[in-house]
Amino acid sequence: MLGWFQALMPKEERFFDMFERHAATLLGGAHALRALLDGGDEVAERSREIKRFENQADEITREVLLAVRRTFITPFDRSDIHDLITAMDDTIDQMHQTAKATLLYETREFEPSMRRMGDIIVQSAELTRKAIPLLRAINPNAAKLTAFSEEITRIEDEADAIYDQGLKSLFNEHRRSDPMAYIVGAELYGHLEKVVDGFEDVANRVSGIVIEHI
């Protein structure tokens, strides 16, 4: 009887599987966003691609939150599970917001600094995709997970510098000739910065989990 009951209970490993699936959507969305920033006729299709990844991520997030309520024993604190998956989901949601803004303003050309921020978003997503599986064994992977968080912080600082310089260049270029171009460009820069900030939030959540387990 007990064995039958245990067989029906969700297993801890499901959380790690779902985290890893979500991290894969982050990477897919990041690549689609970077392709969008190349501009041209593919912007609309890349936006739809980002939306597809965002939909997948939302479904995984719902699975995680449902599993938290139904599982007696979780791999780490329930609030940490909630905060981590929420941070991951907020990040891909922000990718979708960026794509929506490009459609709203019918933007087909992007600044070089925007593409550089896109590169950083892809880099952050790749680092996250590699780091999340390490949560399956936190203690032996503590150093790697800490290094992941530190690297995300470093490249977030780089993104901040690119953002500041990009806004300054945009202002100098358009302040007299086309103020609306500055307004639209500044909003897009803001969305991209929020995506990078989202990855830093994910890294901070991972760091908090590590600290609690070592």
Residue frames as qw, qx, qy, qz and C-alpha x, y, z in Angstrom:
[[0.000, 0.885, 0.466, 0.000, 0.00, 0.00, 0.00],
 [0.300, -0.809, 0.104, 0.495, 2.77, 2.42, 0.93],
 [0.430, -0.158, 0.595, 0.660, 4.67, 1.62, -2.27],
 [0.240, 0.616, 0.660, 0.357, 1.57, 2.30, -4.36],
 [0.124, -0.940, -0.259, 0.187, 1.08, 5.63, -2.59],
 [0.389, -0.631, 0.314, 0.594, 4.69, 6.65, -3.11],
 [0.446, 0.165, 0.663, 0.579, 4.48, 5.74, -6.79],
 [0.138, 0.807, 0.527, 0.226, 1.68, 8.27, -7.20],
 [0.296, -0.857, -0.071, 0.417, 3.58, 11.07, -5.48],
 [0.487, 0.849, -0.145, 0.148, 5.46, 13.57, -7.67],
 [0.853, -0.168, -0.071, 0.488, 9.18, 12.95, -7.46],
 [0.304, -0.783, 0.077, 0.537, 11.77, 15.59, -6.58],
 [0.468, -0.102, 0.560, 0.676, 13.52, 15.06, -9.91],
 [0.284, 0.718, 0.586, 0.245, 10.53, 16.56, -11.70],
 [0.119, -0.944, -0.080, 0.298, 11.46, 20.01, -10.40],
 [0.376, -0.520, 0.499, 0.582, 14.94, 19.79, -11.89],
 [0.415, 0.312, 0.734, 0.439, 13.52, 18.53, -15.17],
 [0.141, 0.875, 0.459, 0.059, 11.13, 21.46, -15.30],
 [0.248, -0.845, 0.148, 0.449, 13.81, 24.00, -14.39],
 [0.421, -0.263, 0.635, 0.591, 15.99, 22.65, -17.19],
 [0.331, 0.557, 0.687, 0.329, 13.14, 22.73, -19.69],
 [0.002, -0.956, -0.248, 0.154, 12.45, 26.33, -18.74],
 [0.354, -0.666, 0.361, 0.549, 16.11, 27.24, -19.11],
 [0.446, 0.129, 0.707, 0.534, 15.96, 25.79, -22.63],
 [0.206, 0.823, 0.505, 0.159, 13.09, 28.15, -23.49],
 [0.222, -0.894, 0.053, 0.387, 15.19, 31.04, -22.19],
 [0.418, -0.352, 0.580, 0.604, 17.99, 30.08, -24.53],
 [0.357, 0.449, 0.714, 0.401, 15.62, 29.64, -27.47],
 [0.038, 0.932, 0.356, -0.059, 14.00, 32.99, -26.78],
 [0.333, -0.754, 0.236, 0.515, 17.39, 34.68, -26.45],
 [0.421, -0.059, 0.663, 0.617, 18.54, 33.39, -29.85],
 [0.228, 0.682, 0.636, 0.280, 15.27, 34.51, -31.44],
 [0.132, -0.942, -0.163, 0.262, 15.63, 37.95, -29.85],
 [0.385, -0.533, 0.424, 0.623, 19.18, 38.28, -31.12],
 [0.361, 0.258, 0.714, 0.541, 18.02, 37.34, -34.62],
 [0.081, 0.867, 0.491, -0.001, 15.23, 39.92, -34.34],
 [0.252, -0.845, 0.063, 0.467, 17.83, 42.62, -33.62],
 [0.440, -0.077, 0.578, 0.683, 19.38, 41.98, -37.03],
 [0.299, 0.503, 0.077, -0.807, 16.26, 43.71, -38.33],
 [0.149, 0.155, -0.744, -0.633, 14.76, 43.50, -41.79],
 [0.623, -0.097, -0.409, -0.659, 11.78, 41.49, -42.95],
 [0.589, -0.093, -0.797, 0.098, 12.26, 38.73, -40.35],
 [0.090, -0.247, 0.497, -0.827, 11.35, 40.88, -37.34],
 [0.705, -0.153, 0.006, -0.693, 7.70, 39.78, -37.27],
 [0.873, 0.035, -0.478, -0.093, 8.56, 36.08, -37.56],
 [0.431, 0.206, -0.658, 0.582, 11.21, 36.33, -34.86],
 [0.347, -0.257, 0.329, -0.840, 8.63, 38.05, -32.65],
 [0.858, -0.100, -0.186, -0.469, 6.24, 35.14, -33.17],
 [0.740, 0.158, -0.611, 0.233, 9.05, 32.73, -32.35],
 [0.081, 0.268, -0.583, 0.763, 9.75, 34.52, -29.07],
 [0.625, -0.192, 0.118, -0.747, 6.05, 34.34, -28.25],
 [0.880, 0.005, -0.439, -0.182, 6.07, 30.57, -28.83],
 [0.527, 0.161, -0.656, 0.516, 8.96, 30.16, -26.40],
 [0.195, -0.255, 0.391, -0.863, 7.22, 32.43, -23.92],
 [0.789, -0.156, -0.148, -0.575, 4.07, 30.29, -24.12],
 [0.807, 0.053, -0.572, 0.135, 6.12, 27.14, -23.46],
 [0.268, 0.233, -0.578, 0.735, 7.78, 28.83, -20.49],
 [0.482, -0.273, 0.171, -0.815, 4.41, 29.86, -19.03],
 [0.881, -0.110, -0.335, -0.315, 3.18, 26.28, -19.21],
 [0.670, 0.116, -0.602, 0.419, 6.30, 24.98, -17.45],
 [0.029, -0.298, 0.430, -0.851, 5.93, 27.65, -14.77],
 [0.712, -0.247, -0.023, -0.657, 2.37, 26.52, -14.12],
 [0.871, -0.006, -0.491, 0.011, 3.59, 22.93, -13.84],
 [0.420, 0.222, -0.585, 0.657, 6.21, 23.94, -11.27],
 [0.283, -0.281, 0.313, -0.862, 3.79, 25.94, -9.14],
 [0.842, -0.168, -0.203, -0.470, 1.26, 23.10, -9.22],
 [0.793, 0.088, -0.558, 0.229, 3.95, 20.57, -8.28],
 [0.121, 0.334, -0.529, 0.771, 5.02, 22.74, -5.33],
 [0.583, -0.258, 0.187, -0.747, 1.51, 22.51, -3.92],
 [0.928, -0.020, -0.192, -0.320, 1.23, 18.76, -4.50],
 [0.719, 0.276, -0.555, 0.315, 4.65, 17.58, -3.36],
 [0.699, -0.697, -0.157, 0.036, 5.30, 16.83, 0.30],
 [0.645, -0.528, 0.245, 0.496, 9.09, 16.85, 0.06],
 [0.504, 0.863, -0.013, 0.035, 10.73, 19.33, -2.30],
 [0.811, 0.226, -0.174, 0.511, 14.43, 19.42, -3.26],
 [0.301, 0.019, -0.323, 0.897, 14.82, 22.79, -1.56],
 [0.101, 0.395, 0.525, -0.747, 12.62, 25.36, 0.14],
 [0.335, 0.639, 0.685, 0.105, 9.26, 25.96, -1.53],
 [0.062, 0.933, 0.095, -0.341, 9.74, 29.71, -1.54],
 [0.259, -0.549, 0.575, 0.548, 13.09, 29.26, -3.31],
 [0.383, 0.248, 0.819, 0.348, 11.45, 27.09, -5.98],
 [0.209, 0.843, 0.487, -0.091, 8.74, 29.70, -6.45],
 [0.083, -0.884, 0.135, 0.440, 11.20, 32.60, -6.61],
 [0.353, -0.336, 0.686, 0.541, 13.56, 30.86, -9.04],
 [0.345, 0.401, 0.778, 0.338, 10.92, 29.80, -11.56],
 [0.112, 0.907, 0.360, -0.188, 9.26, 33.21, -11.28],
 [0.187, -0.752, 0.324, 0.543, 12.55, 34.99, -11.99],
 [0.351, -0.063, 0.781, 0.513, 13.15, 32.75, -14.99],
 [0.263, 0.633, 0.713, 0.151, 9.63, 33.33, -16.28],
 [0.002, -0.910, -0.140, 0.391, 9.86, 37.10, -15.79],
 [0.288, -0.508, 0.516, 0.627, 12.99, 37.08, -17.94],
 [0.248, 0.192, 0.798, 0.515, 11.39, 35.45, -20.95],
 [0.106, 0.815, 0.554, -0.129, 8.28, 37.59, -20.43],
 [0.106, -0.814, 0.106, 0.561, 10.55, 40.61, -20.81],
 [0.282, -0.139, 0.717, 0.622, 11.95, 39.19, -24.05],
 [0.184, 0.571, 0.768, 0.225, 8.36, 39.02, -25.27],
 [0.031, -0.887, -0.276, 0.370, 7.75, 42.62, -24.17],
 [0.228, -0.534, 0.432, 0.690, 10.80, 43.67, -26.19],
 [0.227, 0.164, 0.813, 0.511, 9.46, 41.89, -29.27],
 [0.090, 0.760, 0.642, -0.053, 6.01, 43.46, -28.79],
 [0.110, -0.807, -0.011, 0.581, 7.58, 46.93, -28.66],
 [0.219, -0.271, 0.621, 0.702, 9.35, 46.37, -31.98],
 [0.130, 0.450, 0.812, 0.348, 6.01, 45.46, -33.58],
 [0.047, -0.823, -0.464, 0.325, 4.18, 48.35, -31.93],
 [0.061, -0.809, 0.158, 0.563, 6.67, 50.89, -33.27],
 [0.810, 0.576, 0.108, 0.007, 7.20, 49.03, -36.56],
 [0.209, -0.811, 0.509, 0.202, 10.94, 48.99, -35.93],
 [0.943, 0.328, 0.031, 0.047, 13.00, 47.22, -38.58],
 [0.563, 0.553, -0.356, 0.501, 16.44, 48.69, -37.92],
 [0.715, -0.680, -0.135, 0.091, 18.36, 48.48, -34.66],
 [0.010, -0.910, 0.402, -0.101, 21.42, 50.20, -33.24],
 [0.625, 0.367, -0.657, 0.206, 24.72, 48.28, -33.06],
 [0.096, -0.335, 0.689, -0.635, 24.65, 48.66, -29.26],
 [0.787, -0.056, 0.188, -0.585, 21.25, 46.96, -29.18],
 [0.880, 0.259, -0.390, -0.084, 22.71, 44.01, -31.06],
 [0.315, 0.414, -0.712, 0.473, 25.60, 43.93, -28.59],
 [0.471, -0.232, 0.525, -0.670, 23.10, 43.78, -25.74],
 [0.903, 0.131, -0.111, -0.393, 21.43, 40.95, -27.66],
 [0.641, 0.377, -0.640, 0.195, 24.75, 39.10, -27.69],
 [0.053, -0.333, 0.695, -0.635, 24.98, 39.53, -23.92],
 [0.745, -0.071, 0.224, -0.625, 21.44, 38.18, -23.52],
 [0.889, 0.234, -0.370, -0.131, 22.39, 35.07, -25.50],
 [0.389, 0.403, -0.700, 0.444, 25.55, 34.69, -23.41],
 [0.366, -0.272, 0.542, -0.705, 23.52, 35.00, -20.20],
 [0.871, 0.041, 0.011, -0.490, 20.99, 32.43, -21.43],
 [0.770, 0.320, -0.547, 0.074, 23.74, 29.97, -22.36],
 [0.122, 0.366, -0.711, 0.588, 25.34, 30.36, -18.92],
 [0.598, -0.152, 0.373, -0.693, 21.96, 29.84, -17.27],
 [0.896, 0.165, -0.250, -0.328, 21.21, 26.76, -19.36],
 [0.624, 0.316, -0.657, 0.280, 24.50, 25.23, -18.22],
 [0.038, -0.338, 0.622, -0.705, 24.11, 26.24, -14.57],
 [0.701, -0.219, 0.066, -0.675, 20.56, 25.09, -13.83],
 [0.892, 0.004, -0.442, -0.095, 21.35, 21.33, -14.08],
 [0.385, 0.327, -0.648, 0.570, 24.04, 21.82, -11.42],
 [0.469, -0.383, 0.285, -0.743, 21.26, 22.38, -8.87],
 [0.893, -0.098, -0.380, -0.220, 20.69, 18.61, -8.88],
 [0.820, -0.235, -0.302, 0.426, 23.81, 18.31, -6.69],
 [0.036, -0.974, -0.012, -0.226, 24.32, 21.65, -4.99],
 [0.620, -0.721, 0.254, 0.178, 27.15, 20.86, -2.57],
 [0.729, -0.104, 0.427, 0.525, 29.63, 19.39, -5.07],
 [0.411, 0.566, 0.404, 0.589, 28.68, 22.08, -7.61],
 [0.240, -0.868, -0.292, 0.321, 28.69, 25.03, -5.21],
 [0.366, -0.484, 0.281, 0.743, 31.86, 26.57, -6.65],
 [0.224, 0.221, 0.673, 0.670, 30.56, 26.34, -10.23],
 [0.067, -0.778, -0.609, -0.142, 27.21, 27.81, -9.26],
 [0.311, -0.794, -0.106, 0.511, 28.92, 30.66, -7.44],
 [0.336, -0.235, 0.471, 0.781, 31.11, 31.30, -10.48],
 [0.137, 0.530, 0.709, 0.444, 27.97, 31.38, -12.63],
 [0.165, -0.885, -0.412, 0.139, 26.41, 34.07, -10.46],
 [0.367, -0.648, 0.154, 0.650, 29.61, 36.12, -10.49],
 [0.316, 0.031, 0.613, 0.723, 29.90, 35.90, -14.28],
 [0.051, 0.719, 0.640, 0.268, 26.29, 36.98, -14.78],
 [0.259, -0.870, -0.198, 0.368, 26.95, 39.98, -12.53],
 [0.398, -0.397, 0.372, 0.738, 30.04, 40.87, -14.53],
 [0.207, 0.245, 0.662, 0.678, 28.31, 40.80, -17.90],
 [0.070, -0.830, -0.554, -0.003, 25.31, 42.66, -16.46],
 [0.294, -0.744, 0.029, 0.599, 27.72, 45.47, -15.57],
 [0.300, -0.102, 0.589, 0.744, 29.00, 45.36, -19.17],
 [0.087, 0.591, 0.720, 0.353, 25.42, 45.60, -20.44],
 [0.182, -0.858, -0.340, 0.341, 24.80, 48.62, -18.21],
 [0.288, -0.527, 0.292, 0.745, 27.78, 50.41, -19.77],
 [0.192, 0.177, 0.726, 0.636, 26.54, 49.58, -23.28],
 [0.033, -0.754, -0.655, -0.033, 23.06, 50.79, -22.35],
 [0.214, -0.803, -0.123, 0.543, 24.37, 54.12, -21.05],
 [0.234, -0.350, 0.491, 0.763, 26.57, 54.70, -24.10],
 [0.161, 0.376, 0.800, 0.438, 23.78, 53.62, -26.45],
 [0.041, -0.841, -0.516, 0.155, 21.34, 56.12, -24.94],
 [0.229, -0.706, 0.116, 0.659, 23.90, 58.89, -25.14],
 [0.226, -0.101, 0.667, 0.702, 24.62, 58.16, -28.81],
 [0.090, 0.583, 0.775, 0.227, 20.91, 57.96, -29.56],
 [0.109, -0.858, -0.329, 0.379, 20.30, 61.31, -27.90],
 [0.232, -0.560, 0.322, 0.727, 23.17, 63.03, -29.70],
 [0.208, 0.092, 0.769, 0.597, 21.98, 61.67, -33.04],
 [0.063, -0.549, -0.744, -0.376, 18.28, 62.47, -32.75],
 [0.184, -0.525, -0.516, 0.651, 17.80, 65.24, -30.19],
 [0.133, 0.473, -0.066, -0.868, 17.26, 67.92, -32.86],
 [0.249, 0.179, -0.677, -0.669, 16.30, 65.99, -35.98],
 [0.641, -0.179, -0.622, -0.412, 13.94, 63.24, -34.74],
 [0.312, -0.393, 0.601, -0.622, 12.96, 63.21, -31.05],
 [0.892, -0.038, 0.084, -0.443, 10.49, 60.36, -31.62],
 [0.797, 0.341, -0.488, 0.106, 13.32, 58.14, -32.85],
 [0.116, 0.428, -0.682, 0.582, 15.08, 58.80, -29.55],
 [0.622, -0.229, 0.363, -0.655, 11.95, 57.98, -27.55],
 [0.948, 0.132, -0.142, -0.252, 11.39, 54.69, -29.38],
 [0.639, 0.428, -0.568, 0.293, 15.07, 53.75, -29.23],
 [0.123, -0.441, 0.614, -0.643, 15.26, 54.55, -25.52],
 [0.808, -0.153, 0.228, -0.522, 12.27, 52.31, -24.82],
 [0.920, 0.246, -0.305, -0.029, 13.85, 49.42, -26.71],
 [0.351, 0.476, -0.636, 0.496, 17.11, 49.89, -24.81],
 [0.446, -0.375, 0.468, -0.665, 15.09, 49.85, -21.60],
 [0.941, -0.007, 0.001, -0.338, 13.44, 46.55, -22.49],
 [0.781, 0.369, -0.461, 0.205, 16.77, 44.96, -23.37],
 [0.052, 0.496, -0.616, 0.609, 18.29, 46.13, -20.11],
 [0.698, -0.264, 0.324, -0.581, 15.39, 44.54, -18.22],
 [0.949, 0.158, -0.254, -0.102, 16.06, 41.23, -19.94],
 [0.524, 0.416, -0.581, 0.463, 19.68, 41.32, -18.77],
 [0.292, -0.420, 0.491, -0.706, 18.53, 42.35, -15.29],
 [0.894, -0.123, -0.021, -0.431, 16.21, 39.33, -15.34],
 [0.847, 0.215, -0.447, 0.192, 19.15, 36.98, -15.79],
 [0.164, 0.431, -0.577, 0.674, 20.92, 38.69, -12.90],
 [0.636, -0.313, 0.258, -0.657, 17.83, 38.07, -10.78],
 [0.958, 0.042, -0.249, -0.138, 17.91, 34.38, -11.76],
 [0.606, 0.356, -0.542, 0.461, 21.59, 34.23, -10.79],
 [0.187, -0.440, 0.470, -0.742, 20.83, 35.89, -7.45],
 [0.851, -0.205, 0.059, -0.479, 18.12, 33.29, -6.75],
 [0.895, 0.180, -0.385, 0.136, 20.56, 30.50, -7.56],
 [0.302, 0.454, -0.544, 0.638, 23.16, 32.09, -5.29],
 [0.503, -0.411, 0.320, -0.690, 20.64, 32.26, -2.45],
 [0.962, -0.073, -0.123, -0.234, 19.83, 28.56, -2.83],
 [0.718, 0.330, -0.482, 0.379, 23.53, 27.69, -2.75],
 [0.017, -0.498, 0.490, -0.715, 24.10, 29.73, 0.40],
 [0.731, -0.321, 0.188, -0.571, 21.28, 27.91, 2.16],
 [0.990, 0.028, -0.094, -0.104, 22.73, 24.49, 1.31],
 [0.700, 0.358, -0.424, 0.450, 26.42, 24.86, 2.12]]
